[in-house]
Amino acid sequence: METNKTFTMIKPDAVAAGHIGAILDKITKSGFKITALKYTWLSSEKAGQFYAVHSERPFYKALVEFMSSGPIVAAILEKDNAVEDFRKLIGATDPAKAEPGTIRNLFAKSIDANAVHGSDSDENAQIEGNFYFSAFEKF
Ligand code: CMP
């Protein structure tokens, strides 16, 4: 299992607010290399599949609706200790609890509209990256 890759999405709230460039800049300036990148819009079916792990949670329906409400940016990122370092860079899931200077502290509005997703394990980073990108789209 690779330990130097993670997966992220810039969510519909941050895309709509015009933060794609600022967020990608912060990510690359923090030492992550972008090895795959895609601007796309998830159907509710695809959003439901991506977040299937949360299907029993009370917020699942709202999450799927929100994630299919507008375009997103998906990316695979490379850096030593990628999953943990990226979770530090984005801050807590609830932006009200995110450390100052983290991406969610700077750009997120609420726990639902929380600007970015970051994988929670090396295994999920691989699954999530493969959800979006074929072997010909990773460099
Ligand atoms: P993300 O890292 O993309 O993974 C699941 C998402 O569900 C999470 O970010 C939040 O945007 C959303 N969510 C909404 N409510 C909750 C909650 N109570 N706990 C965790 N995630 C939540």
Boltz pocket constraint, residues with backbone or C-beta under 6 A from the ligand:
constraints:
  - pocket:
      binder: B
      contacts: [[A, 54], [A, 59], [A, 63], [A, 93], [A, 110], [A, 111], [A, 112], [A, 113], [A, 114], [A, 116], [A, 117], [A, 118]]
      max_distance: 6.0
